[in-house]
Amino acid sequence: MVTSSTSDKKRTVAVIGGGAIGVAAASFLLRDGNDVVLIERSGIGEGASFGNAGCLNPSSVVPMSMPGTLKKVPGYLLDPLGPLSIRWRYLPTLAPWLIRFVQAGTQAKVRAQARALKPMLEDSYGAWLPLVRNAGAEDLIRRDGHLVVYRTQADFEGDALGYQLRRDNGIAFDVLRADELWQFEPSISHDYTIGVAFHQNGHTVNPNRLVRSVAEAFRRDGGRVLAAQAHGFVREGGRLTGVETDAGVIPADAAVVAAGAHSRAFAASLGDDVPLDTERGYHVLISSPETRPRRPILDASAKFVSTPMETGLRLAGTVEFAGLDAPPNWPRADYLLTLGRRLFPGLAASYPEGRVSRWMGFRPSMPDSLPVIGRASQCPDVAYAFGHGHVGLAAAARTGEAVADLIAGRTPAFDLAPFAPTRF
Ligand SMILES: Cc1cc2nc3c(=O)[nH]c(=O)nc-3n(C[C@H](O)[C@H](O)[C@H](O)COP(=O)(O)OP(=O)(O)OC[C@H]3O[C@@H](n4cnc5c(N)ncnc54)[C@H](O)[C@@H]3O)c2cc1C
């Protein structure tokens, strides 16, 4: 059992969604002595939490919408290997989100967003440790650092504001010249001439197994896992009495919405119209790769991450706006393989059937790069914990603790005001 903290009374709490966020929240709620039921409609850890790049990066305080991002968009869209694509049919639906995204990218706003993200991402490796230790799964997380690499000085200088935001928030890094970079990470191509090393960052070698292991420990410690789809809330006199699922109504005094990219309708039903959309992302995983980096590497010029996983080398990234229903566009994943070969010249020119697997998942994304963490407007018994975009794995443990604090009526360890559902 994770070390117990004080709690005043035992309540039944239903957590909707068994991704990294829901599983972490359920674990901390159980630690508080609540009766916790985790409701998951497909498999634990099989949503966005399955195929991400595994990075546990306190350095990810830099928002997605930055001053100047808009100017780069046409170039990204025209490049078939570019990091961004939009299904044009989806544009009318996406337009309000995109407008907010652009509006979020001012100098003043990105500074405020980075300040808000800092405590949620702080020592992300250390935040996961109690959950991972309790699960006996310490082998799944490492603190080997993180490397960002650039082909040109101009690309590096283009990210100057991002490094300033990190400095302003006390995040240390070393800039490596070409010869230092190639020595630090021998697997990469010498076309990359500048590197930035974050020594305090961590990663998991298997995000899905990480989430499943913590969920198994939750169940072992007395938590309940229900394989069902949640549909909505049952309330009496303004208080929550249950969660409607396709397995019937689950009685509950409190609930947490952690359904990732699928959370919007739950919030809307409680009076919170939050602009949640999805940035779809892809990965390819090469089993038994010919070469593997010592730590995760972000190719900042091509915008993808390569992570050494226990199952192979994962190349993950891209942002695709196409909503929740359109089928995957697998060439987006295949491009990652092309980009990976540019970064790692040691990779084979082709792979036989079965050596490379492909995946697509739905990042739950808010236009201001800040998740929604807070109480529902029309029902204080329901807490939201969704919308973590590109950093949900890194932020999961601290978010889970904050949610347990909210449900217990304690003051969370970091300020939740920037994450309020009513901020729009
Ligand atoms: C390519 C890619 C790379 C990424 N790399 C990183 C990274 O390196 N580091 C990082 O921190 N983040 C990364 N992310 C982001 C990270 O994966 C997400 O932010 C995180 O997984 C979100 O977790 P979640 O629990 O909110 O959502 P999910 O993992 O999607 O979980 C939500 C769960 O809710 C369930 N659900 C939905 N609706 C219902 C319902 N009605 N009833 C019951 N269950 C329901 C779903 O089945 C799902 O299991 C990456 C994402 C992608 C796509």
The ligand as a MOL file (V3000), in Angstrom:
LIG
                    3D

  0  0  0     0  0            999 V3000
M  V30 BEGIN CTAB
M  V30 COUNTS 53 58 0 0 0
M  V30 BEGIN ATOM
M  V30 1 C 2.3820 10.2870 -30.1900 0
M  V30 2 C 2.2270 10.7510 -28.7560 0
M  V30 3 C 3.3510 10.9430 -27.9700 0
M  V30 4 C 3.2150 11.3970 -26.6590 0
M  V30 5 N 4.3350 11.5000 -25.8710 0
M  V30 6 C 4.2010 11.8660 -24.5720 0
M  V30 7 C 5.3290 11.8860 -23.7110 0
M  V30 8 O 6.4360 11.5330 -24.1080 0
M  V30 9 N 5.1610 12.2840 -22.4170 0
M  V30 10 C 3.9290 12.6710 -21.9450 0
M  V30 11 O 3.8310 13.0530 -20.7800 0
M  V30 12 N 2.8330 12.6200 -22.7280 0
M  V30 13 C 2.9380 12.2230 -24.0210 0
M  V30 14 N 1.8420 12.1570 -24.8220 0
M  V30 15 C 0.5550 12.5860 -24.2690 0
M  V30 16 C -0.0200 11.5190 -23.3500 0
M  V30 17 O -0.0160 10.2680 -23.9950 0
M  V30 18 C -1.4480 11.9090 -22.9670 0
M  V30 19 O -1.4830 13.2380 -22.5000 0
M  V30 20 C -1.9570 11.0070 -21.8580 0
M  V30 21 O -1.8020 9.6660 -22.2240 0
M  V30 22 C -3.4150 11.3090 -21.5410 0
M  V30 23 O -3.8150 10.4140 -20.5460 0
M  V30 24 P -5.3280 10.2870 -20.1650 0
M  V30 25 O -5.4110 9.3050 -19.0600 0
M  V30 26 O -5.9110 11.6400 -19.9630 0
M  V30 27 O -6.0320 9.7470 -21.5020 0
M  V30 28 P -6.0920 8.2400 -22.1000 0
M  V30 29 O -4.8190 7.5140 -21.9240 0
M  V30 30 O -6.6070 8.3840 -23.4900 0
M  V30 31 O -7.1560 7.5610 -21.1770 0
M  V30 32 C -8.5260 7.8660 -21.2220 0
M  V30 33 C -9.2580 6.5650 -20.9900 0
M  V30 34 O -10.6430 6.8330 -20.8320 0
M  V30 35 C -11.3740 5.7760 -21.4060 0
M  V30 36 N -12.7220 6.2600 -21.6710 0
M  V30 37 C -13.0880 7.2180 -22.5370 0
M  V30 38 N -14.4190 7.4090 -22.4860 0
M  V30 39 C -14.8880 6.5310 -21.5690 0
M  V30 40 C -16.1870 6.2430 -21.0700 0
M  V30 41 N -17.2640 6.8880 -21.5220 0
M  V30 42 N -16.3250 5.2760 -20.1380 0
M  V30 43 C -15.2450 4.5890 -19.6630 0
M  V30 44 N -13.9810 4.8280 -20.1030 0
M  V30 45 C -13.8160 5.7950 -21.0450 0
M  V30 46 C -10.5770 5.4330 -22.6620 0
M  V30 47 O -10.8760 4.1220 -23.1120 0
M  V30 48 C -9.1400 5.6060 -22.1770 0
M  V30 49 O -8.5810 4.3920 -21.7230 0
M  V30 50 C 1.9350 11.6890 -26.1400 0
M  V30 51 C 0.7990 11.4660 -26.9280 0
M  V30 52 C 0.9320 10.9860 -28.2110 0
M  V30 53 C -0.3000 10.7300 -29.0220 0
M  V30 END ATOM
M  V30 BEGIN BOND
M  V30 1 1 1 2
M  V30 2 1 2 3
M  V30 3 2 2 52
M  V30 4 2 3 4
M  V30 5 1 4 5
M  V30 6 1 4 50
M  V30 7 2 5 6
M  V30 8 1 6 7
M  V30 9 1 6 13
M  V30 10 2 7 8
M  V30 11 1 7 9
M  V30 12 1 9 10
M  V30 13 2 10 11
M  V30 14 1 10 12
M  V30 15 2 12 13
M  V30 16 1 13 14
M  V30 17 1 14 15
M  V30 18 1 14 50
M  V30 19 1 15 16
M  V30 20 1 16 17
M  V30 21 1 16 18
M  V30 22 1 18 19
M  V30 23 1 18 20
M  V30 24 1 20 21
M  V30 25 1 20 22
M  V30 26 1 22 23
M  V30 27 1 23 24
M  V30 28 2 24 25
M  V30 29 1 24 26
M  V30 30 1 24 27
M  V30 31 1 27 28
M  V30 32 2 28 29
M  V30 33 1 28 30
M  V30 34 1 28 31
M  V30 35 1 31 32
M  V30 36 1 32 33
M  V30 37 1 33 34
M  V30 38 1 33 48
M  V30 39 1 34 35
M  V30 40 1 35 36
M  V30 41 1 35 46
M  V30 42 1 36 37
M  V30 43 1 36 45
M  V30 44 2 37 38
M  V30 45 1 38 39
M  V30 46 1 39 40
M  V30 47 2 39 45
M  V30 48 1 40 41
M  V30 49 2 40 42
M  V30 50 1 42 43
M  V30 51 2 43 44
M  V30 52 1 44 45
M  V30 53 1 46 47
M  V30 54 1 46 48
M  V30 55 1 48 49
M  V30 56 2 50 51
M  V30 57 1 51 52
M  V30 58 1 52 53
M  V30 END BOND
M  V30 END CTAB
M  END
